[in-house]
Amino acid sequence: MRFIAEHTSIPVPEVHKIETDQDGKVLEIYMDYMPGTPLDEAWSTMTEVEKRSVAEDLLKYVREMRSLKGNYIGAAGRGQAVIGQHVFHGGGPFDTEREFNQFMFSKIISKVPDAFKCHAARVFKENHEIVFTHSDLAPRNILVKDGHVSGILDWEHSGWYPEYWEYERAYRHFNDVPGWLDYVDLFLPWKYSEEIVAMSYLSKYSR
């Protein structure tokens, strides 16, 4: 979050103290209170104009993040990359997308039926741009106030990832609130169809 606060205009809590154990695992984070209501709670009371305004704010913030290019895949400060949905796996950091793909396959593809393994592997290219990514732009992590985004929370799995990663992760939450997908398309216009479909298929084997 400190990195984002220093390099973008995205509203994030100011972190005052982080407590970790001997292995570096985060135990407690002390940060400022952020004003606003989680989007999943406010959604049903918002007007069409307010929803579009929130989507426009998110488009601006996503563009700011994606302008931050990386030369490795992993968390800020060359931390580990994290994959998974219900069960999370950490590895890396990875200097190439090929290494990252191999890591994904080692954790997921071994559970995929043999008939689909080669097809799944072919979908994942090795020449995507590496851009800064939140990795969990779900309505519950977006605070809103007066029709605008007042804060974005839960940067635990953020870092530099292939350019499709933000899209694929966000589309996992299209059922969180009614009609959310229509607004996701406004700040994350539909693209990377092959990667999104392939990751959605593979993710069910990582549970």
C-alpha positions as CSV (number, residue, x, y, z in Angstrom):
1,M,0.0,0.0,0.0
2,R,2.9,2.4,0.7
3,F,4.1,1.8,-2.9
4,I,0.7,2.6,-4.3
5,A,0.3,5.7,-2.1
6,E,3.7,7.0,-3.4
7,H,3.2,6.2,-7.1
8,T,-0.6,6.8,-7.7
9,S,-3.5,8.9,-6.6
10,I,-5.5,5.8,-5.5
11,P,-7.0,6.3,-2.1
12,V,-5.5,3.7,0.2
13,P,-5.0,3.5,4.0
14,E,-1.8,4.9,5.4
15,V,0.1,2.1,7.0
16,H,1.7,2.9,10.4
17,K,3.1,-0.4,11.5
18,I,3.4,-4.0,10.3
19,E,4.1,-6.9,12.7
20,T,5.5,-10.1,11.3
21,D,6.6,-13.5,12.6
22,Q,10.1,-14.9,12.3
23,D,9.3,-16.3,8.8
24,G,8.1,-12.9,7.6
25,K,4.4,-13.7,7.7
26,V,2.3,-10.7,8.4
27,L,0.5,-10.9,11.7
28,E,-1.0,-7.4,12.2
29,I,-1.2,-4.3,10.1
30,Y,-1.9,-0.9,11.8
31,M,-3.4,1.6,9.4
32,D,-5.7,4.6,9.1
33,Y,-9.5,4.3,9.0
34,M,-10.9,4.8,5.5
35,P,-14.3,6.6,5.0
36,G,-17.0,5.0,3.0
37,T,-19.2,1.9,2.6
38,P,-18.1,-1.4,0.9
39,L,-19.5,-1.4,-2.6
40,D,-21.3,-4.7,-2.1
41,E,-23.3,-3.2,0.8
42,A,-24.0,0.2,-0.9
43,W,-24.8,-1.2,-4.4
44,S,-28.6,-1.7,-4.0
45,T,-29.0,1.9,-2.8
46,M,-26.9,3.6,-5.6
47,T,-28.3,5.3,-8.7
48,E,-27.2,4.6,-12.2
49,V,-25.3,7.8,-12.3
50,E,-23.4,6.9,-9.0
51,K,-22.6,3.4,-10.3
52,R,-21.1,4.8,-13.5
53,S,-19.2,7.4,-11.6
54,V,-17.6,4.7,-9.5
55,A,-16.7,2.7,-12.6
56,E,-15.1,5.9,-14.1
57,D,-13.0,6.3,-10.9
58,L,-12.0,2.7,-11.1
59,L,-11.0,3.1,-14.7
60,K,-8.7,6.0,-13.8
61,Y,-7.1,4.0,-10.9
62,V,-6.7,0.8,-13.0
63,R,-4.9,2.9,-15.7
64,E,-2.6,4.3,-13.1
65,M,-1.7,0.9,-11.8
66,R,-1.2,-0.5,-15.3
67,S,1.2,2.4,-16.1
68,L,3.6,0.9,-13.5
69,K,5.6,-1.6,-15.5
70,G,7.6,-4.4,-13.9
71,N,10.6,-6.6,-14.9
72,Y,9.6,-9.6,-12.8
73,I,6.4,-11.3,-11.6
74,G,5.8,-11.1,-7.9
75,A,4.9,-8.7,-5.0
76,A,6.5,-5.3,-4.5
77,G,10.1,-5.5,-3.3
78,R,10.6,-8.8,-5.2
79,G,8.2,-10.7,-3.0
80,Q,6.5,-13.9,-3.9
81,A,3.7,-14.2,-6.5
82,V,0.5,-15.7,-5.2
83,I,-2.0,-17.8,-7.2
84,G,-5.1,-19.6,-6.3
85,Q,-8.7,-18.9,-5.2
86,H,-9.7,-20.9,-2.2
87,V,-6.2,-22.4,-1.7
88,F,-3.3,-20.0,-2.2
89,H,0.2,-20.9,-3.4
90,G,3.2,-18.6,-3.2
91,G,6.3,-18.8,-5.4
92,G,9.0,-16.8,-7.0
93,P,9.5,-14.0,-7.7
94,F,9.8,-15.0,-11.4
95,D,12.0,-13.2,-13.9
96,T,10.1,-14.5,-16.9
97,E,6.5,-15.3,-17.7
98,R,7.6,-18.8,-18.8
99,E,8.8,-19.4,-15.2
100,F,5.5,-18.1,-13.8
101,N,3.5,-20.3,-16.1
102,Q,5.5,-23.3,-15.1
103,F,4.8,-22.5,-11.5
104,M,1.1,-22.2,-12.2
105,F,1.0,-25.5,-14.0
106,S,3.0,-27.3,-11.3
107,K,0.3,-26.3,-8.7
108,I,-2.8,-26.6,-10.9
109,I,-2.3,-28.5,-14.1
110,S,-1.3,-31.8,-12.5
111,K,-4.9,-32.1,-11.4
112,V,-6.4,-31.4,-14.8
113,P,-7.7,-34.3,-16.8
114,D,-5.0,-35.6,-19.3
115,A,-7.2,-34.8,-22.3
116,F,-7.1,-31.1,-21.5
117,K,-3.5,-30.6,-20.3
118,C,-1.9,-29.7,-23.6
119,H,-4.7,-27.4,-24.6
120,A,-4.6,-25.6,-21.3
121,A,-0.8,-25.1,-21.5
122,R,-1.0,-23.6,-25.1
123,V,-3.4,-20.8,-24.1
124,F,-0.8,-19.1,-21.8
125,K,1.5,-17.0,-23.8
126,E,4.9,-15.8,-22.6
127,N,5.0,-12.2,-23.9
128,H,2.4,-10.3,-21.9
129,E,3.4,-6.9,-20.5
130,I,4.0,-7.1,-16.7
131,V,2.0,-4.4,-15.0
132,F,1.1,-3.6,-11.4
133,T,-2.1,-5.4,-10.4
134,H,-4.4,-5.3,-7.3
135,S,-5.5,-8.9,-7.9
136,D,-8.8,-8.7,-6.0
137,L,-10.9,-5.8,-7.3
138,A,-14.1,-7.3,-5.7
139,P,-17.0,-5.1,-4.6
140,R,-16.2,-5.9,-0.9
141,N,-12.7,-4.3,-1.3
142,I,-14.0,-1.0,-2.9
143,L,-15.2,1.7,-0.5
144,V,-17.7,4.3,-1.9
145,K,-18.9,7.6,-0.6
146,D,-21.1,10.3,-2.4
147,G,-21.0,8.4,-5.6
148,H,-17.2,8.1,-5.8
149,V,-14.5,5.6,-4.8
150,S,-13.2,6.6,-1.3
151,G,-10.8,3.8,-0.8
152,I,-9.5,0.5,-2.2
153,L,-8.6,-2.2,0.4
154,D,-6.9,-5.6,0.6
155,W,-3.7,-5.2,-1.3
156,E,-2.3,-8.5,0.2
157,H,-1.9,-10.2,-3.2
158,S,-1.0,-7.1,-5.3
159,G,2.2,-6.9,-7.3
160,W,3.5,-7.2,-10.9
161,Y,1.6,-9.8,-13.0
162,P,0.9,-10.5,-16.6
163,E,-1.4,-7.9,-18.1
164,Y,-4.5,-10.2,-18.2
165,W,-4.3,-11.0,-14.4
166,E,-6.4,-8.1,-13.1
167,Y,-9.1,-9.0,-15.7
168,E,-9.2,-12.7,-14.8
169,R,-9.3,-12.0,-11.1
170,A,-12.0,-9.4,-11.3
171,Y,-14.3,-11.6,-13.4
172,R,-14.4,-14.1,-10.6
173,H,-16.6,-11.7,-8.7
174,F,-19.2,-11.0,-11.4
175,N,-22.0,-12.6,-9.3
176,D,-21.1,-10.7,-6.1
177,V,-23.8,-8.0,-6.8
178,P,-26.5,-7.9,-9.4
179,G,-25.4,-6.3,-12.6
180,W,-21.8,-5.9,-11.5
181,L,-20.4,-7.4,-14.6
182,D,-21.9,-4.6,-16.7
183,Y,-19.8,-2.1,-14.8
184,V,-16.7,-4.2,-14.7
185,D,-16.7,-3.9,-18.5
186,L,-16.5,-0.1,-18.1
187,F,-13.2,-0.1,-16.2
188,L,-11.8,-3.5,-17.4
189,P,-13.1,-3.6,-21.0
190,W,-13.5,-7.2,-22.2
191,K,-10.3,-8.7,-23.5
192,Y,-8.0,-11.6,-22.9
193,S,-10.9,-13.9,-23.5
194,E,-8.7,-17.0,-23.9
195,E,-6.8,-16.4,-20.7
196,I,-9.9,-15.7,-18.7
197,V,-11.8,-18.8,-19.9
198,A,-8.7,-21.0,-19.4
199,M,-8.0,-19.7,-15.9
200,S,-11.7,-20.1,-14.9
201,Y,-11.5,-23.7,-16.0
202,L,-8.2,-24.4,-14.3
203,S,-9.1,-22.7,-11.1
204,K,-11.7,-25.3,-10.2
205,Y,-8.9,-27.8,-10.0
206,S,-6.9,-25.7,-7.5
207,R,-9.6,-25.8,-4.8
